Amino acid sequence: MEMMRGSQSGTERAISSAQGGGGGSGSNGMAAINVDASSTPTGSVVSINDHDKHFDKDTDHQKPGWRKFLSFVGPGFLVSLAYLDPGNLETDLQAGANHRYELLWVILIGLIFALIIQSLAANLGVSTGKHLSELCKAEYPKFVKYCLWLLAEVAVIAADIPEVIGTAFALNILFNIPVWTGVLITGFSTLLLLGLQRYGVRKLELLIAVLVFIMAACFFGEMSYVKPPASDVLKGMFIPKLNGQDTTGDAIALLGALVMPHNLFLHSALVLSRKVPKSVRGINDACRFFFIESGFALLVAFLINVAVISVSGTVCSVKNLLSEDESRCSDLTLNSASFLLQNVLGRSSSTIYAIALLASGQSSTITGTYAGQYIMQGFLDLKMKKWIRNLMTRMIAITPSLIVSIIGGSSGAGRLIIIASMILSFELPFALIPLLKFSSSKTKMGPHVNSIFIIVFSWILGLAIIGINIYYLSTGFVHWLIHNSLPKVANIFVGIIVFPIMAVYIISVIYLTFRRDRVVTFTEPVNQDPAVQAQMEDGVGVVGSDRVHYREDLADIPLPQ
């Protein structure tokens, strides 16, 4: 991005900010600094006296700490909806039924890691004024840029599949319609959702959040009734183990459902809807507030995930389990999980469960919609109307869901959710590695670059996840190739196709990891009058410059201002 610098030609200085306009290009999101008085439009030069008048009117610096914090609340909670979507519920139920509490440590590590990388994504947006997809577009060659865009779009579609199937299951429970019919209806539910937003999206989101937390309350109530052994729960949470059949696959599915690549693109864009002073103090305060908000939101998500696994593991492992419930536990899906709540809700368990499941699926569409919008805008400088973008993504997601639900029924649709979660896990490096590199680079972050501790810790966790993915990808495929019933000729053709793909995957990860950043997007701020600089450090600056990272093209996100 072009950064304009000029020498001081008068006794007054002016700083003008170039914000991303509504025209569709997000490439103008960072500040354009101009200190040439001769090139400053009339009326844009602000003297100290004029600034003092503005300073008196601006009450941001007078807000108490909690009011400042509330002004930043929103992005973290919206992103956290993705950690409570039907994909998470499905993988949690399967993990509890198959392994009891053994995989709780995956939830703990996954959400700790999620907190770290979501905070990195937020810090990247706040510090640079650009979101992750825009920085990828600026940094990487054209071919790599388009590959990353396609992978990000696939991640959005994979995240949308559980929402489609979860909503279809909810409709099946409520109205006893076939799952495949519910999948078709789900394709049009987006239009209804967007229509309701006209009457106040905050009220709609509040209603959805209440319904989702109804499900949380149900599982917490069931958890207090079945009383899972605390010692086993704590052991499962803090002692990593991978024993039993398909444990590694379920663990990767859990991780994929928790750490979603499209959330990284989304969070780095959502924070740009907040007005952040461009001073070092203002940016640091914003990063701290976003971290606190994300931590609280993810703590709630962690407790809900633990409750779901604990209830599923306890109910499905009792010795005197009914034969009907035992068969359900052996193939537990979102469509059959309402029996877990019968102890608390009785006959109404299926209805309440279905309403909450419907709310979970519909609320998580919001995150997928905005993520897809800003991925497309950032990589391609192309913006689409939300209803077109949402409808297009959902229609694409319906295709595999519809085919599987027709052929495999409810059980096949449930397995598709697990597959979608694993796809998200394999997609993660192509969003995570650019985020780790950009947030650790002085050419992108300047003085706001991560500390060495955060850099080392995040890279260790990131490489561990990537290593697990590659290990499971290779060993799982080799095991299937050896033990399948296909003819040898077919196995040879499959190997010829798949092994090069695996090699390309590994080479791509290595390329992204070791490629040096070449594009400098951070610019040093111009030295200012000491009085003005002191006021900016208090969160107030020259008119038009103190909100340098505020993006008007991202300001229509339905969050409280």
N, C-alpha and C positions, 0 to 999 in steps of 0.2 A: 504494500500500500504506500502511496506517495505521502510523504511527510514534508510539509513546507516549513522551511526555517528561513528566517531573515535576520539581518542585523538591526539593532535598535537605531532608529533614525530620528527620534525625538525624545522629549522628556517623559512621554507617556508610553505605556505598553498595552498591547491588546492581545488577548488570546481567544481565538475562536475555535469552537469544537465542530468537527465534521461528524455528524451522526448518521447512522444508516437510515436512509429514507425509506418511504413506503413503496418505492418503485420496484423493489424486488431484489436489489443487490445488497448483499450483506457485507460487501468488501469495503465499505466506508465506515465501518463501525468504530475504528480507533480514532484517536484525536488527531486532527490536523492543526498543527501549532504554527501560528503566524505572528511574528513579532515585528513585522515591518509596518510602521505606522502609515506609510504612504499607500500601502495596499489594503488598509483597513477601511471598510465601508463607513460612511458617515453615521455617527451615532453608536458605533460599536466600540469606540474607545471609551473606557470607563476610568474616570479619575478616582483617586482615593476617596474624595468626598462623595462622589456618586456611589462608590462601593459601600461607604458607610451607611448611606441611606438604605441600600439593599440589605446590608448586614442587619440593620434594625428590623427590617421586615421579615427576614428569614429567621424562623424560630427553631430550625433544626438543632442548632447547637444548644438550645435551652431545654430540649426534651430530656426527661429522666432516662436512665439507662434502659428500663423495661419498655418504655415507649419507643425508644430507638430500636430495640430488639423486635418489637411487634411489627414495626414497619418492614422488617426483612423476613417475617414469617410468611410462608407460602410455598416457595419452590421445593423445600425439603419434604413437606407433607404431600405435595402432589406427586413427587417422585416416589415416595414411600408406598403409594397405592400399588405400584408394580410389584411390591414384595408381599402383597396380600391378594394377588389375582388368582384365578382358578388354577393356573399352572402350579403355583406354590402349594395350594391346598391339595391338589392331586398328588404331587410328589411327596408332600408331608404325610398324607394318608398311606401311601404305598410304603414309605420308609418305616412308619410306625408299625404297620401290619406285618411287614416282612422281617424287620430287624429290631422291633421294640424301640429301646432308647439308644441303641448302639450308634446311631448317626446324628445324635444331637450335637456332637462336637463340630460336625460339618455346618450346622446352622449357626453356631457361635462364631466359628472362624469366617464363614461366609459373610455374616452381617458386620463383623468387625472390619473385614476387608472392604465390604460395601461402604461402610462409613468413611474409610480412608480414601477410597477412590472417588466417592461422590463429593467429598470435601475437596479433593484435588481438582475435580471438574468445576466445582463452584469457584474455587480460587482462580482457576485458569480464566474463566469468563470475567470475573471481577477485575483481575489484574491487567488483562490484555484488551478488554472491550470487544473481543471476538469469541465466538463459541467454537467448539472442537472441530466441527466440520469445516468452518471457514479457515481455520488454521491448517487443516489437512490440505485444503484446496490451495492455499498459498505456498505450502512447503513442498509437496510431492510433485513429481512429474505427472504429465497428463494421464498416461496409462495407469499409473499407480493410483492416481486420484479417482479415476473411474472404477477401478477394481474395488477400492475401499467404499465407494458410494454403493456399488451393487451389493457388497457384503453387508453394509449397514441396512440397506433396504430389505435384504433377506432376513436380517435379524428382527426388523420391525414386523415382518410377516410371520416369522416363527413365534414372536411374542403375542401376535394377534390370534393365533390358532387356539390356544387354551381359552381365550376370552370367548371365541365363537362357540367352542364345544361346551364350555361351562354354562354359557347362557342357554344353549340348546338343552342341556341336562336340566337346568332350572325350569324351563318351559315344559319339559317332559314330566317332571315331578308335579308341577302345578296343574297342567291341563291334560296330562296323559296323551300327548301327541308324540309321534315317532321322533327319534333323535334327528334323523335326516331332515324332517320337516322343520324342526326347531332350528337347524343350521340355516335353512333357507330364510326363515323369518328373521334370524339374527342379522342377515345382510341388510335388512331394512330398518332394524332397530336404531341404527346410527342416525338416520334421518329424524326419527322421533326424539332422540337424545338432543340433537342439535336444535330441533324445534323448541324443546323445553328450555333451552338456554336463553331464549329470547325473553323469558319471564324472570330471569335472574339466575345466572350460573352459580353464584355463591350459595343461593338457597338450594339449588339442585345438588351441588357438591356436598352441602351439609346433610341433606337427606340421604344421599348415597353413603356418606361416612357413618351416619347413624345406623343404617341397615348393615353395613359391614361390621360395625362394632357389636351389633346384635349377635352376629355369628361368633364373634370373639367372646362375648358374655356367655353364650351357650356352651362353648368348649371349656371356658373357665369353670362354669357351673358343673359340667360333667366331670371335669378334672377333680373338683373337690368331692364329687360323689364317688368316683371309682378309686380315688386316693392312690395314684401310682407311687411306688416306693421311692422316697426322696433320695435314698442312697444310690439306687440304680439310675435315677434321672441325673444326678450329679456326676456319677461315673461316666454315663454316656455323654455328658456335656464337656467333661474335662479330660477324659482318657480316650485318645483316638484309637479306634479299632476298625478293621475291615475284614470281618470273618463272615463266612457263609456264602451261599451262592448269589451271584449277581449283586454283591454288596458294592463293588467298585462302580458298576453302572448306576445304581441308585444314588450313590454319593455324588457322582458327576452330575446326574440329573438334578439333585438337590442344589448343587452349586450353580448349575446353569439357570435354575429357576430363581435363585437369589441374586446373582450378579449378572445383570443384563446389559449387554453392550449398548443398546439404544438409550438406556438411562444416562450414560455418560454424555452422549451428545445432547440429550434433553436438559440435564441439570446445568451444563455450561451455558445454555441459552436462556434458561428460566431466570437466572440471577441477573441477566442484563435488563430485565424489566424493572429493576429497582434502581433508584437514584443514589449513586455512590459518589461521594467527594473524591476527586482525583489525587488528593494528598496521600502521603504514605500512611498517615494515621487513619484517614477515612477508609482506605482500602483494607488496612489491617483490621479495623473494627468490623467492616462488612464480612470479611472472611471468618472472623471469630463468631459473629452472629449466625452466619450460615452453618458453621460447624455445630454450634449448640442446637440449632433447630433440626439439622439432619440427625444428630445424635439422639434427640428425644423421639423423633419420628421413627427411627430405625429400632430404638429400644421397644417401642410399642409393637412394631412388626415382629421383633424377635420373640417377645412373650407370646404373641398369638401363634407363631409357628411352633414354639415349644409346646404350647397347650394342645395343638392339633396332633402333633406326633405322640405326645404322652397319652392322650385319650385313645388314639388309634392303637398304640402299642399295648396299653393296659387292657382294653376291651377285647382285643383279638388274641390275647395270650392267656386268658383265664382258663382254668382246667375244665369247668363244666359248661363250656360254650355250646349253645344250641347248634345243631347240625346246619340249620339254615344260615345262622350268623357265621358259622365256620366257613361255609362255602363263599359267603360274601367277603370275608377277610382274605381268603386265598386269592381273590381277584377284585380288590377294593378299587372302586372308581368313584368319581364325584356323583354319579347317578345312583349309587347304592349306599352312600356313606351316612344317610340320615338316621339309620338305625343306631349309630353311635350316640345320638342325643336323646334316645328314648327315655333314659333314666331321668332326665331333667324335664323334657318337654312333653313326654307321653305321646298321645296320638297326634298332637300338633307339630311334632318334631319335623316331619317331612315338609310341611308348609313353610314354617319359619326358616328351615334350612334352605329351601328353594328360593325364598325371597332374598335371603342374604347372599346366596350364590349368584342370583341374578344381579344384585347390586354390585357384587364383586366384579363380575364380568363387565358390566357396563361402566363402572367407575374407572377400571383399568384401560378402557378404550381411550380415555382422555389423554393419558400419558403416551400411548402409541400414536395417537393422532398428531400431537404436537411434536413428538420426536421425528415422525416422518416428515412433517412440514419443514422443520429446521434442518434436517439432513439434506433434503432436496434443495432448500434455499442456500445452504452453506456450500455444498459441493458444486451445484450447477448454476447458482445465482438465479434460480427459478422458484417462484412462489406460486402455489395453487390455492384456490379457495378451500377452506377447511372441509366443507361438505364434499367437495370433489375428491380431495385427498383421502378423507376418511372412508368414503364409499368405495373408492378404488382399492385401497388396501384391504378392506374387509371382504370385498368380492374375490380378490386374489386368495385370501386366506380361506374362504369358503370352499374353494375347489378341492384341496386335499381332504378337508374335514368332511365334505359331502361324500366324496368317494369312499373314504374309510368307514363312515357311519352307515352307508348303504351296504357295503360288503361285510364289514366286521361288527356292525351294531354298536351297542354301548361299550362293550369291552374293547373293541378295536379303536373306537374314538378315545377311550381312556389311555390306551397305549400310545396313540398319536401325541397326546400331551407330553408324555415322557420323552418321545423322540424330539418334539419341538424344544423341550428344555435342554436336551443334549446338544441340539444344533446351536442354541444360544451359548452353551458353554464352549463349543468349538469356535464360535464366532468371536468370542471375547478378546483374544489377542489382537485382533485387527482394530479394535477401538482402544483397548487398554494400553498397548505399547505406544501409540502416538501420544496418548494422554500422559503417560509416565515420562516420555522424552520431552514433551513440550513443557510440562510443569517443572522439570528439572533443568531446564535450559535458560541461561541468562539472556540469550538472544530473544526469548519469548517473554520471560517473566521479569527480567531486570532485577531490582533489589527484592522482589517478592518471590524469588526462587525458593524451592523447598529446602529445608534444613537437611544436612547429610543423613541424620537419623531417619527422617521420613523417606528420603530417597532410597536408602539401603533397605529399609523395612518393606516399603511398597514394592521394590523390585524383587526382593526375595519371595514375597507372597505371590506376585504376578508370575514370576518364572516357575514357581512351584505349581500353580494352577495350569500353566501352559504345558509343563512337563507331564503332569497327570493326564491332560487331554491327549497329548501325543502318544503316551504309553498306552492308554486305553484304546485309542484309535487303531494303533498298529497291532497290539495283541488281540483285541477283539476281532479284527478282520481276519487275522491269521487263524485264529481258533475257528471262526465260521468257515473259512476256506477249507480247512482240514476235515471238519466234521459234517459238512453239508452233504446232501444227497444228489447234488447235481452231477452230470457226467463230467469226466475229466476235461473234455474239450471246452465245456462251458466254464469250468473253473479257470482254465488257462486264459480265456477271453476276459473273464472278470478280473483276473490278476493283472492282465495287460492294461486294463482301463483304470483300475483303482490304485495300483502301486505308483504310477506317475502322478496321480492326484495327491497321494500322500506325500510324495517327494516335493511337489510344488507347494503344498501347505507348509512343510518344514522350512523350505528355502525362503518362502515369503515371511515367515516369522523371524528367521535369522536376518533377512534384509531389513525389516523394520526395526529390529533391535540394534543393529550395528551401523545403520546409516546415520551419518552426521547431519545435523540440522544446518541448512545453508541460508535460510531466509531470516533476516533480522526484522522482527515486528515490534520490538520494544524501542522507544525513544526516550531519551532523558528529558525531563521537563525543563523549560527555560527558567533561568534564575529571575526572580521577581523582586519587587520592592519588599523589604523586610516586613513592613506592616501588613501588606497583602498576604505574604507567605505565612505569617503567623496566624492570620485569620483563616486561611485555607487549612492550616493544620488543625484548626478547631472545627473543621467541617464546612466552612463557608468560604467561597472564593469570588473571583471576579464574575460578573454576570455572564452567563453563557459558558463558563469554563469549569465551574465547580461540579458539574454533573457530566463529566466527559464521557463516562462509560454508559450513560443512559441511552438506550436504543429505542427510538420511536417505532422502528419496524418490528420490535418484539414487545411493545408496550400493550398490545391488545390481548395479551394472555389474561384469562379471567382470574386474576389474583388480586387480593386487596392491596391498594396502593398506600 
